């Protein structure tokens, strides 16, 4: 009888304490909003130099250096490849809903989409835009979990439309600071496709930007891309940068 | 008088000379027929490969414009399409197939075949493809299982997989979502070029579901005609019927955009200015894909025509010279025949007949040589050459030489006509002399 009482009390304590610690779905939705706000450079520009190191068991190691320019207010970005020399001058220009890829060899622009891989790496083009988790996903489940030594909320997200790259995501967000530390992205058939690890962040005014991220391909063992940001800046970028003519003449 | 008997005896009497003449005619005939047969084979094989790969002669694809501005490749206004097809004279259409196609990566134990094209096929309906796939390993017995896949040889070797192995296919749905399907390899088909990408085949129902399409939807409808010459006629009827039935066709493409699209760059160029509801239908045909091949074939045909003319000229000059020599050698014989009472025209008839007999012999030698050489060449396999353009021209890895009876008869008649012309001139010159001169 005594043991039964003890178990009941322990169970009640666990339930009460967990309900006190866990957050509601509504609160989790606010976290999504915070995450979006951290990554969105409203009222200012953003530029950086990105280094992508792709490791592929078949292809070996490949390093790409890219100049990134963002104008989130006008939904524009430009990614210009600086290295390797064979790809120098290739660029990705996004103006509102259109994303073009420029190849200096053919001197042609071709349409591509945000869901495509960036330069055959494990990063997608959408990884270089402002976050829009709140607009694209709803929280279906929240739990708490220790990720290494970090206390995190684990948010299960389900897409609100069928145009986002990943229909389902699982996001580990730090309890303090609402920073994404890990992400798992799932296909339409609910297969884990990619895991992302956000290792470092940098604070730029009210924004928090990951400066080191690892994207791990879960379909091909040993395939991953490490992205490192440097020379980050919020200095003004002239509008003329986000034009096809700039992309064409920047190499000349 | 039995001219044929005498002419035949004269030809046989000079065996070596007659054979040399016949061989020179045969060589010309051989080259002309062989080249024509080769180019005809290239065109036929290319047509056949593309028709098989695409499932017909006319291809109708559809796009839908979402509220977000995204263009989704699918046909859902099926009534309009069926109405348009029913307006075509039924005797022109042999069959039509509905297909869905997607590109992505096939993965097996860490090995990736990227940019792999997977085609969704209604196996109950596509018996032609089933027969034309040229299976080199495995069997198609479980092909209707939605999780079965027939991979092409290139992908199979790249992945290092075996029959019965499960492979992963990573692709995007029609709206751009990432998706993954697992398939079991049941068969391997010989690689054939399908516009730079070798295709693998699965059941359309399973692929539609994975692509985010409804079960009765599809991405392209391919029409097979009884006669490839009716392509333009049928295409025009379908396009005008789609418009009459309230369907949408793409805006006319400018010259500049057309050039861009030929490099695969301008596919969205017209979308910027066009808004539509429902399905926008794009109708293309076999000739759009054959354009480049036809240009190459035209060059080959031109070269073979030049060779044809040169060969004819050489043969004719050879015959003229040879017959001139023969006439000089036989001047005494001609004089004797005339002294015995044969008229000029009779002698001319006899000598012309000799020329024709030699030409007939040459043409027969040429045709026989062409048949033998073409059969020998067609025994060699070029499957090892993985150049897609080369594979497009071949028939199951072999060069084919279809026999064109009408063309062969035309060449035979032409060569004989030219031989007759070449013979008649020296004969006429020889007969200009008086009998006394001929006998001197």
Interface residues (C-beta under 8 A of the other chain):
Chain A: X57 X58 X97 X106 X108 X109 X110 X111 X113 X114 X115 X159 X161 X162 X163 X164 X165 X166 X167 X185 X187 X188 X189 X191 X193 X219 X220 X221 X222 X223
Chain B: X66 X68 X69 X70 X107 X110 X111 X112 X168 X170 X172 X173 X175 X176 X177 X178 X179 X180 X181 X210 X212 X260 X263 X264 X265 X267 X268
